[in-house]
Amino acid sequence: MRAKEESVGPVEIRPGIFWVGVNDRTTDLFEGMWPLPHGVSYNAYLVVGQRIALIDSVKDHYAEELLRNIAQVVDPARISYLVVNHMEPDHSG
């Protein structure tokens, strides 16, 4: 049985750019069709400069983990921009 999530925490990719997503190890199929033997990662990024942008989000039931990851970098209330690349649930939760 796979764990629900694998907590990694934020990862600084470059100065001011952080991966704040969540690893979901329980999802077995992508879009109900394609096998995911190791689950899936919901990629969300935080860009910190004069203003702060959150690029993409996670499925709604992983929102708390996303907020914990963001809070390790900045106060989530300081986010100025939310960029949603497309409206699938794993990006727009």
PDB file of N, CA, C and O in Angstrom:
ATOM      1  N   MET A   1       0.843  -1.181   0.000  1.00  0.00           N
ATOM      2  CA  MET A   1       0.000   0.000   0.000  1.00  0.00           C
ATOM      3  C   MET A   1       0.887   1.243   0.000  1.00  0.00           C
ATOM      4  O   MET A   1       1.825   1.351   0.790  1.00  0.00           O
ATOM      5  N   ARG A   2       0.580   2.167  -0.886  1.00  0.00           N
ATOM      6  CA  ARG A   2       1.382   3.377  -0.990  1.00  0.00           C
ATOM      7  C   ARG A   2       0.912   4.418   0.012  1.00  0.00           C
ATOM      8  O   ARG A   2      -0.267   4.484   0.360  1.00  0.00           O
ATOM      9  N   ALA A   3       1.852   5.223   0.466  1.00  0.00           N
ATOM     10  CA  ALA A   3       1.507   6.328   1.369  1.00  0.00           C
ATOM     11  C   ALA A   3       0.711   7.372   0.597  1.00  0.00           C
ATOM     12  O   ALA A   3       0.863   7.508  -0.617  1.00  0.00           O
ATOM     13  N   LYS A   4      -0.132   8.102   1.301  1.00  0.00           N
ATOM     14  CA  LYS A   4      -0.974   9.125   0.674  1.00  0.00           C
ATOM     15  C   LYS A   4      -0.134  10.191  -0.018  1.00  0.00           C
ATOM     16  O   LYS A   4      -0.415  10.557  -1.159  1.00  0.00           O
ATOM     17  N   GLU A   5       0.858  10.674   0.639  1.00  0.00           N
ATOM     18  CA  GLU A   5       1.710  11.701   0.058  1.00  0.00           C
ATOM     19  C   GLU A   5       3.115  11.536   0.603  1.00  0.00           C
ATOM     20  O   GLU A   5       3.323  10.981   1.681  1.00  0.00           O
ATOM     21  N   GLU A   6       4.038  12.013  -0.139  1.00  0.00           N
ATOM     22  CA  GLU A   6       5.438  11.962   0.261  1.00  0.00           C
ATOM     23  C   GLU A   6       5.857  13.407   0.471  1.00  0.00           C
ATOM     24  O   GLU A   6       6.132  14.126  -0.490  1.00  0.00           O
ATOM     25  N   SER A   7       5.906  13.825   1.711  1.00  0.00           N
ATOM     26  CA  SER A   7       6.182  15.225   2.011  1.00  0.00           C
ATOM     27  C   SER A   7       7.650  15.538   1.758  1.00  0.00           C
ATOM     28  O   SER A   7       8.540  14.973   2.394  1.00  0.00           O
ATOM     29  N   VAL A   8       7.881  16.428   0.839  1.00  0.00           N
ATOM     30  CA  VAL A   8       9.232  16.844   0.496  1.00  0.00           C
ATOM     31  C   VAL A   8       9.505  18.230   1.058  1.00  0.00           C
ATOM     32  O   VAL A   8      10.638  18.542   1.425  1.00  0.00           O
ATOM     33  N   GLY A   9       8.474  19.060   1.127  1.00  0.00           N
ATOM     34  CA  GLY A   9       8.663  20.449   1.524  1.00  0.00           C
ATOM     35  C   GLY A   9       9.118  21.257   0.332  1.00  0.00           C
ATOM     36  O   GLY A   9       9.325  20.701  -0.746  1.00  0.00           O
ATOM     37  N   PRO A  10       9.279  22.556   0.502  1.00  0.00           N
ATOM     38  CA  PRO A  10       9.693  23.390  -0.622  1.00  0.00           C
ATOM     39  C   PRO A  10      11.129  23.090  -1.039  1.00  0.00           C
ATOM     40  O   PRO A  10      11.979  22.747  -0.217  1.00  0.00           O
ATOM     41  N   VAL A  11      11.374  23.229  -2.338  1.00  0.00           N
ATOM     42  CA  VAL A  11      12.711  23.021  -2.893  1.00  0.00           C
ATOM     43  C   VAL A  11      13.075  24.278  -3.677  1.00  0.00           C
ATOM     44  O   VAL A  11      12.383  24.643  -4.628  1.00  0.00           O
ATOM     45  N   GLU A  12      14.156  24.937  -3.281  1.00  0.00           N
ATOM     46  CA  GLU A  12      14.589  26.126  -4.018  1.00  0.00           C
ATOM     47  C   GLU A  12      15.309  25.675  -5.282  1.00  0.00           C
ATOM     48  O   GLU A  12      16.352  25.024  -5.221  1.00  0.00           O
ATOM     49  N   ILE A  13      14.738  26.031  -6.424  1.00  0.00           N
ATOM     50  CA  ILE A  13      15.281  25.634  -7.723  1.00  0.00           C
ATOM     51  C   ILE A  13      16.370  26.608  -8.166  1.00  0.00           C
ATOM     52  O   ILE A  13      17.431  26.204  -8.642  1.00  0.00           O
ATOM     53  N   ARG A  14      16.090  27.864  -8.004  1.00  0.00           N
ATOM     54  CA  ARG A  14      16.999  28.975  -8.277  1.00  0.00           C
ATOM     55  C   ARG A  14      16.704  30.019  -7.214  1.00  0.00           C
ATOM     56  O   ARG A  14      15.671  29.926  -6.551  1.00  0.00           O
ATOM     57  N   PRO A  15      17.556  30.996  -7.025  1.00  0.00           N
ATOM     58  CA  PRO A  15      17.229  32.022  -6.031  1.00  0.00           C
ATOM     59  C   PRO A  15      15.854  32.648  -6.314  1.00  0.00           C
ATOM     60  O   PRO A  15      15.618  33.185  -7.396  1.00  0.00           O
ATOM     61  N   GLY A  16      14.965  32.570  -5.337  1.00  0.00           N
ATOM     62  CA  GLY A  16      13.638  33.157  -5.462  1.00  0.00           C
ATOM     63  C   GLY A  16      12.606  32.311  -6.183  1.00  0.00           C
ATOM     64  O   GLY A  16      11.465  32.743  -6.343  1.00  0.00           O
ATOM     65  N   ILE A  17      12.980  31.109  -6.625  1.00  0.00           N
ATOM     66  CA  ILE A  17      12.033  30.220  -7.315  1.00  0.00           C
ATOM     67  C   ILE A  17      11.992  28.895  -6.565  1.00  0.00           C
ATOM     68  O   ILE A  17      13.012  28.221  -6.415  1.00  0.00           O
ATOM     69  N   PHE A  18      10.803  28.530  -6.098  1.00  0.00           N
ATOM     70  CA  PHE A  18      10.638  27.350  -5.257  1.00  0.00           C
ATOM     71  C   PHE A  18       9.591  26.404  -5.827  1.00  0.00           C
ATOM     72  O   PHE A  18       8.532  26.842  -6.277  1.00  0.00           O
ATOM     73  N   TRP A  19       9.884  25.107  -5.807  1.00  0.00           N
ATOM     74  CA  TRP A  19       8.853  24.091  -6.039  1.00  0.00           C
ATOM     75  C   TRP A  19       8.152  23.911  -4.701  1.00  0.00           C
ATOM     76  O   TRP A  19       8.803  23.637  -3.693  1.00  0.00           O
ATOM     77  N   VAL A  20       6.825  24.062  -4.682  1.00  0.00           N
ATOM     78  CA  VAL A  20       6.049  23.924  -3.451  1.00  0.00           C
ATOM     79  C   VAL A  20       4.934  22.894  -3.626  1.00  0.00           C
ATOM     80  O   VAL A  20       3.974  22.879  -2.856  1.00  0.00           O
ATOM     81  N   GLY A  21       5.059  22.046  -4.625  1.00  0.00           N
ATOM     82  CA  GLY A  21       4.027  21.069  -4.952  1.00  0.00           C
ATOM     83  C   GLY A  21       3.944  19.923  -3.962  1.00  0.00           C
ATOM     84  O   GLY A  21       4.544  19.954  -2.887  1.00  0.00           O
ATOM     85  N   VAL A  22       3.183  18.911  -4.354  1.00  0.00           N
ATOM     86  CA  VAL A  22       2.917  17.759  -3.490  1.00  0.00           C
ATOM     87  C   VAL A  22       3.053  16.485  -4.311  1.00  0.00           C
ATOM     88  O   VAL A  22       2.639  16.443  -5.470  1.00  0.00           O
ATOM     89  N   ASN A  23       3.626  15.454  -3.721  1.00  0.00           N
ATOM     90  CA  ASN A  23       3.688  14.134  -4.342  1.00  0.00           C
ATOM     91  C   ASN A  23       2.521  13.295  -3.847  1.00  0.00           C
ATOM     92  O   ASN A  23       2.371  13.079  -2.644  1.00  0.00           O
ATOM     93  N   ASP A  24       1.703  12.826  -4.766  1.00  0.00           N
ATOM     94  CA  ASP A  24       0.533  11.995  -4.469  1.00  0.00           C
ATOM     95  C   ASP A  24       0.872  10.565  -4.873  1.00  0.00           C
ATOM     96  O   ASP A  24       1.029  10.268  -6.058  1.00  0.00           O
ATOM     97  N   ARG A  25       0.982   9.701  -3.906  1.00  0.00           N
ATOM     98  CA  ARG A  25       1.358   8.314  -4.192  1.00  0.00           C
ATOM     99  C   ARG A  25       0.159   7.364  -4.204  1.00  0.00           C
ATOM    100  O   ARG A  25       0.341   6.149  -4.279  1.00  0.00           O
ATOM    101  N   THR A  26      -1.070   7.904  -4.132  1.00  0.00           N
ATOM    102  CA  THR A  26      -2.255   7.043  -4.116  1.00  0.00           C
ATOM    103  C   THR A  26      -2.976   6.994  -5.456  1.00  0.00           C
ATOM    104  O   THR A  26      -3.727   6.054  -5.716  1.00  0.00           O
ATOM    105  N   THR A  27      -2.763   7.984  -6.307  1.00  0.00           N
ATOM    106  CA  THR A  27      -3.436   7.991  -7.602  1.00  0.00           C
ATOM    107  C   THR A  27      -2.812   6.936  -8.496  1.00  0.00           C
ATOM    108  O   THR A  27      -1.611   6.962  -8.766  1.00  0.00           O
ATOM    109  N   ASP A  28      -3.647   6.001  -8.954  1.00  0.00           N
ATOM    110  CA  ASP A  28      -3.164   4.879  -9.763  1.00  0.00           C
ATOM    111  C   ASP A  28      -3.274   5.118 -11.265  1.00  0.00           C
ATOM    112  O   ASP A  28      -2.533   4.528 -12.051  1.00  0.00           O
ATOM    113  N   LEU A  29      -4.213   5.995 -11.660  1.00  0.00           N
ATOM    114  CA  LEU A  29      -4.430   6.245 -13.083  1.00  0.00           C
ATOM    115  C   LEU A  29      -4.471   7.742 -13.356  1.00  0.00           C
ATOM    116  O   LEU A  29      -5.091   8.501 -12.611  1.00  0.00           O
ATOM    117  N   PHE A  30      -3.809   8.160 -14.425  1.00  0.00           N
ATOM    118  CA  PHE A  30      -3.883   9.547 -14.866  1.00  0.00           C
ATOM    119  C   PHE A  30      -5.107   9.691 -15.749  1.00  0.00           C
ATOM    120  O   PHE A  30      -5.260   8.965 -16.731  1.00  0.00           O
ATOM    121  N   GLU A  31      -5.986  10.633 -15.399  1.00  0.00           N
ATOM    122  CA  GLU A  31      -7.237  10.863 -16.112  1.00  0.00           C
ATOM    123  C   GLU A  31      -8.033   9.572 -16.282  1.00  0.00           C
ATOM    124  O   GLU A  31      -8.753   9.400 -17.266  1.00  0.00           O
ATOM    125  N   GLY A  32      -7.894   8.664 -15.307  1.00  0.00           N
ATOM    126  CA  GLY A  32      -8.655   7.422 -15.315  1.00  0.00           C
ATOM    127  C   GLY A  32      -8.256   6.437 -16.389  1.00  0.00           C
ATOM    128  O   GLY A  32      -8.952   5.445 -16.603  1.00  0.00           O
ATOM    129  N   MET A  33      -7.127   6.692 -17.084  1.00  0.00           N
ATOM    130  CA  MET A  33      -6.756   5.840 -18.216  1.00  0.00           C
ATOM    131  C   MET A  33      -5.342   5.275 -18.154  1.00  0.00           C
ATOM    132  O   MET A  33      -5.139   4.087 -18.405  1.00  0.00           O
ATOM    133  N   TRP A  34      -4.373   6.107 -17.824  1.00  0.00           N
ATOM    134  CA  TRP A  34      -2.979   5.704 -17.935  1.00  0.00           C
ATOM    135  C   TRP A  34      -2.420   5.337 -16.568  1.00  0.00           C
ATOM    136  O   TRP A  34      -2.538   6.111 -15.617  1.00  0.00           O
ATOM    137  N   PRO A  35      -1.808   4.156 -16.466  1.00  0.00           N
ATOM    138  CA  PRO A  35      -1.274   3.709 -15.172  1.00  0.00           C
ATOM    139  C   PRO A  35      -0.169   4.629 -14.644  1.00  0.00           C
ATOM    140  O   PRO A  35       0.674   5.122 -15.393  1.00  0.00           O
ATOM    141  N   LEU A  36      -0.209   4.838 -13.340  1.00  0.00           N
ATOM    142  CA  LEU A  36       0.808   5.624 -12.636  1.00  0.00           C
ATOM    143  C   LEU A  36       1.384   4.750 -11.525  1.00  0.00           C
ATOM    144  O   LEU A  36       0.943   4.854 -10.381  1.00  0.00           O
ATOM    145  N   PRO A  37       2.345   3.901 -11.829  1.00  0.00           N
ATOM    146  CA  PRO A  37       2.842   2.967 -10.816  1.00  0.00           C
ATOM    147  C   PRO A  37       3.472   3.637  -9.598  1.00  0.00           C
ATOM    148  O   PRO A  37       3.561   3.022  -8.535  1.00  0.00           O
ATOM    149  N   HIS A  38       3.905   4.874  -9.736  1.00  0.00           N
ATOM    150  CA  HIS A  38       4.538   5.586  -8.619  1.00  0.00           C
ATOM    151  C   HIS A  38       3.736   6.806  -8.181  1.00  0.00           C
ATOM    152  O   HIS A  38       4.248   7.659  -7.456  1.00  0.00           O
ATOM    153  N   GLY A  39       2.484   6.895  -8.617  1.00  0.00           N
ATOM    154  CA  GLY A  39       1.673   8.059  -8.281  1.00  0.00           C
ATOM    155  C   GLY A  39       1.999   9.217  -9.207  1.00  0.00           C
ATOM    156  O   GLY A  39       2.448   9.023 -10.337  1.00  0.00           O
ATOM    157  N   VAL A  40       1.767  10.420  -8.711  1.00  0.00           N
ATOM    158  CA  VAL A  40       1.943  11.605  -9.544  1.00  0.00           C
ATOM    159  C   VAL A  40       2.399  12.776  -8.671  1.00  0.00           C
ATOM    160  O   VAL A  40       2.106  12.825  -7.476  1.00  0.00           O
ATOM    161  N   SER A  41       3.109  13.701  -9.276  1.00  0.00           N
ATOM    162  CA  SER A  41       3.499  14.934  -8.587  1.00  0.00           C
ATOM    163  C   SER A  41       2.636  16.067  -9.101  1.00  0.00           C
ATOM    164  O   SER A  41       2.439  16.211 -10.308  1.00  0.00           O
ATOM    165  N   TYR A  42       2.123  16.868  -8.186  1.00  0.00           N
ATOM    166  CA  TYR A  42       1.396  18.081  -8.550  1.00  0.00           C
ATOM    167  C   TYR A  42       2.391  19.222  -8.415  1.00  0.00           C
ATOM    168  O   TYR A  42       2.781  19.597  -7.310  1.00  0.00           O
ATOM    169  N   ASN A  43       2.791  19.762  -9.547  1.00  0.00           N
ATOM    170  CA  ASN A  43       3.836  20.776  -9.553  1.00  0.00           C
ATOM    171  C   ASN A  43       3.247  22.167  -9.397  1.00  0.00           C
ATOM    172  O   ASN A  43       2.424  22.603 -10.201  1.00  0.00           O
ATOM    173  N   ALA A  44       3.673  22.844  -8.369  1.00  0.00           N
ATOM    174  CA  ALA A  44       3.296  24.230  -8.110  1.00  0.00           C
ATOM    175  C   ALA A  44       4.585  24.969  -7.767  1.00  0.00           C
ATOM    176  O   ALA A  44       5.474  24.422  -7.114  1.00  0.00           O
ATOM    177  N   TYR A  45       4.672  26.207  -8.213  1.00  0.00           N
ATOM    178  CA  TYR A  45       5.902  26.973  -8.034  1.00  0.00           C
ATOM    179  C   TYR A  45       5.605  28.327  -7.416  1.00  0.00           C
ATOM    180  O   TYR A  45       4.570  28.937  -7.683  1.00  0.00           O
ATOM    181  N   LEU A  46       6.515  28.779  -6.601  1.00  0.00           N
ATOM    182  CA  LEU A  46       6.425  30.085  -5.968  1.00  0.00           C
ATOM    183  C   LEU A  46       7.575  30.923  -6.509  1.00  0.00           C
ATOM    184  O   LEU A  46       8.733  30.510  -6.440  1.00  0.00           O
ATOM    185  N   VAL A  47       7.264  32.093  -7.045  1.00  0.00           N
ATOM    186  CA  VAL A  47       8.279  33.018  -7.545  1.00  0.00           C
ATOM    187  C   VAL A  47       8.255  34.229  -6.619  1.00  0.00           C
ATOM    188  O   VAL A  47       7.259  34.946  -6.528  1.00  0.00           O
ATOM    189  N   VAL A  48       9.379  34.435  -5.936  1.00  0.00           N
ATOM    190  CA  VAL A  48       9.460  35.469  -4.905  1.00  0.00           C
ATOM    191  C   VAL A  48      10.382  36.587  -5.382  1.00  0.00           C
ATOM    192  O   VAL A  48      11.562  36.369  -5.653  1.00  0.00           O
ATOM    193  N   GLY A  49       9.821  37.776  -5.476  1.00  0.00           N
ATOM    194  CA  GLY A  49      10.569  38.977  -5.846  1.00  0.00           C
ATOM    195  C   GLY A  49       9.923  40.150  -5.132  1.00  0.00           C
ATOM    196  O   GLY A  49       9.530  40.037  -3.971  1.00  0.00           O
ATOM    197  N   GLN A  50       9.813  41.286  -5.830  1.00  0.00           N
ATOM    198  CA  GLN A  50       9.103  42.421  -5.236  1.00  0.00           C
ATOM    199  C   GLN A  50       7.668  42.030  -4.908  1.00  0.00           C
ATOM    200  O   GLN A  50       7.101  42.477  -3.911  1.00  0.00           O
ATOM    201  N   ARG A  51       7.101  41.207  -5.747  1.00  0.00           N
ATOM    202  CA  ARG A  51       5.783  40.605  -5.511  1.00  0.00           C
ATOM    203  C   ARG A  51       5.965  39.098  -5.553  1.00  0.00           C
ATOM    204  O   ARG A  51       7.013  38.599  -5.965  1.00  0.00           O
ATOM    205  N   ILE A  52       4.940  38.378  -5.125  1.00  0.00           N
ATOM    206  CA  ILE A  52       5.030  36.918  -5.065  1.00  0.00           C
ATOM    207  C   ILE A  52       3.956  36.318  -5.955  1.00  0.00           C
ATOM    208  O   ILE A  52       2.793  36.719  -5.902  1.00  0.00           O
ATOM    209  N   ALA A  53       4.355  35.352  -6.775  1.00  0.00           N
ATOM    210  CA  ALA A  53       3.416  34.659  -7.656  1.00  0.00           C
ATOM    211  C   ALA A  53       3.413  33.173  -7.325  1.00  0.00           C
ATOM    212  O   ALA A  53       4.465  32.570  -7.114  1.00  0.00           O
ATOM    213  N   LEU A  54       2.227  32.597  -7.282  1.00  0.00           N
ATOM    214  CA  LEU A  54       2.069  31.148  -7.175  1.00  0.00           C
ATOM    215  C   LEU A  54       1.653  30.659  -8.547  1.00  0.00           C
ATOM    216  O   LEU A  54       0.629  31.087  -9.079  1.00  0.00           O
ATOM    217  N   ILE A  55       2.441  29.767  -9.122  1.00  0.00           N
ATOM    218  CA  ILE A  55       2.143  29.217 -10.437  1.00  0.00           C
ATOM    219  C   ILE A  55       1.595  27.814 -10.247  1.00  0.00           C
ATOM    220  O   ILE A  55       2.297  26.911  -9.794  1.00  0.00           O
ATOM    221  N   ASP A  56       0.345  27.651 -10.597  1.00  0.00           N
ATOM    222  CA  ASP A  56      -0.413  26.410 -10.466  1.00  0.00           C
ATOM    223  C   ASP A  56      -0.654  26.055  -9.007  1.00  0.00           C
ATOM    224  O   ASP A  56      -0.123  26.686  -8.093  1.00  0.00           O
ATOM    225  N   SER A  57      -1.451  25.050  -8.823  1.00  0.00           N
ATOM    226  CA  SER A  57      -1.874  24.641  -7.490  1.00  0.00           C
ATOM    227  C   SER A  57      -1.849  23.117  -7.443  1.00  0.00           C
ATOM    228  O   SER A  57      -1.082  22.487  -8.171  1.00  0.00           O
ATOM    229  N   VAL A  58      -2.670  22.531  -6.605  1.00  0.00           N
ATOM    230  CA  VAL A  58      -2.732  21.079  -6.450  1.00  0.00           C
ATOM    231  C   VAL A  58      -4.193  20.665  -6.353  1.00  0.00           C
ATOM    232  O   VAL A  58      -5.074  21.518  -6.236  1.00  0.00           O
ATOM    233  N   LYS A  59      -4.454  19.368  -6.400  1.00  0.00           N
ATOM    234  CA  LYS A  59      -5.828  18.901  -6.173  1.00  0.00           C
ATOM    235  C   LYS A  59      -6.299  19.387  -4.815  1.00  0.00           C
ATOM    236  O   LYS A  59      -5.511  19.514  -3.878  1.00  0.00           O
ATOM    237  N   ASP A  60      -7.589  19.655  -4.722  1.00  0.00           N
ATOM    238  CA  ASP A  60      -8.132  20.294  -3.522  1.00  0.00           C
ATOM    239  C   ASP A  60      -7.818  19.560  -2.231  1.00  0.00           C
ATOM    240  O   ASP A  60      -7.588  20.210  -1.212  1.00  0.00           O
ATOM    241  N   HIS A  61      -7.798  18.232  -2.229  1.00  0.00           N
ATOM    242  CA  HIS A  61      -7.537  17.540  -0.967  1.00  0.00           C
ATOM    243  C   HIS A  61      -6.063  17.549  -0.565  1.00  0.00           C
ATOM    244  O   HIS A  61      -5.700  16.972   0.460  1.00  0.00           O
ATOM    245  N   TYR A  62      -5.212  18.196  -1.361  1.00  0.00           N
ATOM    246  CA  TYR A  62      -3.809  18.390  -0.992  1.00  0.00           C
ATOM    247  C   TYR A  62      -3.509  19.857  -0.672  1.00  0.00           C
ATOM    248  O   TYR A  62      -2.347  20.240  -0.538  1.00  0.00           O
ATOM    249  N   ALA A  63      -4.555  20.672  -0.551  1.00  0.00           N
ATOM    250  CA  ALA A  63      -4.379  22.114  -0.327  1.00  0.00           C
ATOM    251  C   ALA A  63      -3.617  22.417   0.958  1.00  0.00           C
ATOM    252  O   ALA A  63      -2.787  23.325   0.980  1.00  0.00           O
ATOM    253  N   GLU A  64      -3.885  21.672   2.027  1.00  0.00           N
ATOM    254  CA  GLU A  64      -3.185  21.940   3.296  1.00  0.00           C
ATOM    255  C   GLU A  64      -1.687  21.721   3.162  1.00  0.00           C
ATOM    256  O   GLU A  64      -0.890  22.503   3.681  1.00  0.00           O
ATOM    257  N   GLU A  65      -1.304  20.657   2.465  1.00  0.00           N
ATOM    258  CA  GLU A  65       0.124  20.388   2.249  1.00  0.00           C
ATOM    259  C   GLU A  65       0.751  21.512   1.421  1.00  0.00           C
ATOM    260  O   GLU A  65       1.858  21.958   1.721  1.00  0.00           O
ATOM    261  N   LEU A  66       0.051  21.967   0.388  1.00  0.00           N
ATOM    262  CA  LEU A  66       0.537  23.084  -0.423  1.00  0.00           C
ATOM    263  C   LEU A  66       0.732  24.326   0.440  1.00  0.00           C
ATOM    264  O   LEU A  66       1.772  24.980   0.359  1.00  0.00           O
ATOM    265  N   LEU A  67      -0.254  24.652   1.259  1.00  0.00           N
ATOM    266  CA  LEU A  67      -0.147  25.837   2.121  1.00  0.00           C
ATOM    267  C   LEU A  67       0.993  25.707   3.126  1.00  0.00           C
ATOM    268  O   LEU A  67       1.664  26.694   3.426  1.00  0.00           O
ATOM    269  N   ARG A  68       1.219  24.505   3.649  1.00  0.00           N
ATOM    270  CA  ARG A  68       2.361  24.296   4.559  1.00  0.00           C
ATOM    271  C   ARG A  68       3.672  24.547   3.828  1.00  0.00           C
ATOM    272  O   ARG A  68       4.580  25.177   4.371  1.00  0.00           O
ATOM    273  N   ASN A  69       3.772  24.053   2.594  1.00  0.00           N
ATOM    274  CA  ASN A  69       4.993  24.264   1.817  1.00  0.00           C
ATOM    275  C   ASN A  69       5.224  25.747   1.544  1.00  0.00           C
ATOM    276  O   ASN A  69       6.342  26.244   1.686  1.00  0.00           O
ATOM    277  N   ILE A  70       4.163  26.452   1.152  1.00  0.00           N
ATOM    278  CA  ILE A  70       4.280  27.889   0.890  1.00  0.00           C
ATOM    279  C   ILE A  70       4.704  28.620   2.161  1.00  0.00           C
ATOM    280  O   ILE A  70       5.582  29.482   2.124  1.00  0.00           O
ATOM    281  N   ALA A  71       4.077  28.274   3.283  1.00  0.00           N
ATOM    282  CA  ALA A  71       4.349  28.961   4.557  1.00  0.00           C
ATOM    283  C   ALA A  71       5.785  28.775   5.027  1.00  0.00           C
ATOM    284  O   ALA A  71       6.273  29.564   5.836  1.00  0.00           O
ATOM    285  N   GLN A  72       6.469  27.747   4.535  1.00  0.00           N
ATOM    286  CA  GLN A  72       7.880  27.572   4.880  1.00  0.00           C
ATOM    287  C   GLN A  72       8.764  28.564   4.130  1.00  0.00           C
ATOM    288  O   GLN A  72       9.933  28.747   4.473  1.00  0.00           O
ATOM    289  N   VAL A  73       8.198  29.207   3.099  1.00  0.00           N
ATOM    290  CA  VAL A  73       8.950  30.176   2.300  1.00  0.00           C
ATOM    291  C   VAL A  73       8.477  31.600   2.590  1.00  0.00           C
ATOM    292  O   VAL A  73       9.288  32.481   2.876  1.00  0.00           O
ATOM    293  N   VAL A  74       7.169  31.821   2.517  1.00  0.00           N
ATOM    294  CA  VAL A  74       6.579  33.151   2.742  1.00  0.00           C
ATOM    295  C   VAL A  74       5.225  32.983   3.424  1.00  0.00           C
ATOM    296  O   VAL A  74       4.674  31.883   3.472  1.00  0.00           O
ATOM    297  N   ASP A  75       4.705  34.067   3.941  1.00  0.00           N
ATOM    298  CA  ASP A  75       3.335  34.083   4.448  1.00  0.00           C
ATOM    299  C   ASP A  75       2.406  33.980   3.235  1.00  0.00           C
ATOM    300  O   ASP A  75       2.461  34.843   2.358  1.00  0.00           O
ATOM    301  N   PRO A  76       1.553  32.950   3.158  1.00  0.00           N
ATOM    302  CA  PRO A  76       0.672  32.802   1.990  1.00  0.00           C
ATOM    303  C   PRO A  76      -0.173  34.044   1.700  1.00  0.00           C
ATOM    304  O   PRO A  76      -0.552  34.267   0.550  1.00  0.00           O
ATOM    305  N   ALA A  77      -0.472  34.846   2.700  1.00  0.00           N
ATOM    306  CA  ALA A  77      -1.266  36.066   2.497  1.00  0.00           C
ATOM    307  C   ALA A  77      -0.519  37.100   1.655  1.00  0.00           C
ATOM    308  O   ALA A  77      -1.130  38.041   1.147  1.00  0.00           O
ATOM    309  N   ARG A  78       0.785  36.936   1.505  1.00  0.00           N
ATOM    310  CA  ARG A  78       1.590  37.881   0.716  1.00  0.00           C
ATOM    311  C   ARG A  78       1.568  37.579  -0.781  1.00  0.00           C
ATOM    312  O   ARG A  78       2.121  38.351  -1.565  1.00  0.00           O
ATOM    313  N   ILE A  79       0.947  36.481  -1.195  1.00  0.00           N
ATOM    314  CA  ILE A  79       0.908  36.136  -2.621  1.00  0.00           C
ATOM    315  C   ILE A  79       0.078  37.173  -3.371  1.00  0.00           C
ATOM    316  O   ILE A  79      -1.075  37.434  -3.028  1.00  0.00           O
ATOM    317  N   SER A  80       0.685  37.758  -4.396  1.00  0.00           N
ATOM    318  CA  SER A  80       0.019  38.795  -5.195  1.00  0.00           C
ATOM    319  C   SER A  80      -0.661  38.233  -6.436  1.00  0.00           C
ATOM    320  O   SER A  80      -1.693  38.743  -6.870  1.00  0.00           O
ATOM    321  N   TYR A  81      -0.080  37.182  -7.004  1.00  0.00           N
ATOM    322  CA  TYR A  81      -0.576  36.647  -8.271  1.00  0.00           C
ATOM    323  C   TYR A  81      -0.748  35.137  -8.179  1.00  0.00           C
ATOM    324  O   TYR A  81       0.052  34.441  -7.554  1.00  0.00           O
ATOM    325  N   LEU A  82      -1.806  34.648  -8.815  1.00  0.00           N
ATOM    326  CA  LEU A  82      -2.026  33.213  -8.971  1.00  0.00           C
ATOM    327  C   LEU A  82      -2.132  32.942 -10.462  1.00  0.00           C
ATOM    328  O   LEU A  82      -3.037  33.443 -11.130  1.00  0.00           O
ATOM    329  N   VAL A  83      -1.207  32.152 -10.979  1.00  0.00           N
ATOM    330  CA  VAL A  83      -1.191  31.805 -12.397  1.00  0.00           C
ATOM    331  C   VAL A  83      -1.708  30.379 -12.525  1.00  0.00           C
ATOM    332  O   VAL A  83      -1.118  29.447 -11.977  1.00  0.00           O
ATOM    333  N   VAL A  84      -2.812  30.211 -13.250  1.00  0.00           N
ATOM    334  CA  VAL A  84      -3.387  28.881 -13.476  1.00  0.00           C
ATOM    335  C   VAL A  84      -3.196  28.577 -14.958  1.00  0.00           C
ATOM    336  O   VAL A  84      -3.826  29.199 -15.814  1.00  0.00           O
ATOM    337  N   ASN A  85      -2.325  27.616 -15.253  1.00  0.00           N
ATOM    338  CA  ASN A  85      -2.001  27.324 -16.648  1.00  0.00           C
ATOM    339  C   ASN A  85      -3.148  26.689 -17.416  1.00  0.00           C
ATOM    340  O   ASN A  85      -3.325  26.977 -18.600  1.00  0.00           O
ATOM    341  N   HIS A  86      -3.917  25.846 -16.783  1.00  0.00           N
ATOM    342  CA  HIS A  86      -5.144  25.320 -17.371  1.00  0.00           C
ATOM    343  C   HIS A  86      -6.028  24.777 -16.261  1.00  0.00           C
ATOM    344  O   HIS A  86      -5.554  24.528 -15.152  1.00  0.00           O
ATOM    345  N   MET A  87      -7.298  24.595 -16.551  1.00  0.00           N
ATOM    346  CA  MET A  87      -8.295  24.378 -15.508  1.00  0.00           C
ATOM    347  C   MET A  87      -8.596  22.911 -15.190  1.00  0.00           C
ATOM    348  O   MET A  87      -9.753  22.569 -14.947  1.00  0.00           O
ATOM    349  N   GLU A  88      -7.601  22.049 -15.185  1.00  0.00           N
ATOM    350  CA  GLU A  88      -7.813  20.690 -14.695  1.00  0.00           C
ATOM    351  C   GLU A  88      -7.703  20.724 -13.175  1.00  0.00           C
ATOM    352  O   GLU A  88      -6.979  21.561 -12.636  1.00  0.00           O
ATOM    353  N   PRO A  89      -8.404  19.836 -12.471  1.00  0.00           N
ATOM    354  CA  PRO A  89      -8.403  19.871 -11.000  1.00  0.00           C
ATOM    355  C   PRO A  89      -7.018  19.805 -10.358  1.00  0.00           C
ATOM    356  O   PRO A  89      -6.816  20.381  -9.289  1.00  0.00           O
ATOM    357  N   ASP A  90      -6.068  19.122 -10.978  1.00  0.00           N
ATOM    358  CA  ASP A  90      -4.745  19.018 -10.370  1.00  0.00           C
ATOM    359  C   ASP A  90      -3.937  20.305 -10.492  1.00  0.00           C
ATOM    360  O   ASP A  90      -2.860  20.414  -9.906  1.00  0.00           O
ATOM    361  N   HIS A  91      -4.440  21.277 -11.242  1.00  0.00           N
ATOM    362  CA  HIS A  91      -3.771  22.569 -11.358  1.00  0.00           C
ATOM    363  C   HIS A  91      -4.541  23.688 -10.683  1.00  0.00           C
ATOM    364  O   HIS A  91      -3.966  24.725 -10.352  1.00  0.00           O
ATOM    365  N   SER A  92      -5.814  23.493 -10.478  1.00  0.00           N
ATOM    366  CA  SER A  92      -6.656  24.615 -10.063  1.00  0.00           C
ATOM    367  C   SER A  92      -7.419  24.380  -8.774  1.00  0.00           C
ATOM    368  O   SER A  92      -8.346  25.128  -8.463  1.00  0.00           O
ATOM    369  N   GLY A  93      -7.042  23.340  -8.007  1.00  0.00           N
ATOM    370  CA  GLY A  93      -7.747  22.996  -6.770  1.00  0.00           C
ATOM    371  C   GLY A  93      -7.866  24.146  -5.851  1.00  0.00           C
ATOM    372  O   GLY A  93      -8.435  24.015  -4.768  1.00  0.00           O
TER     373      GLY A  93
END
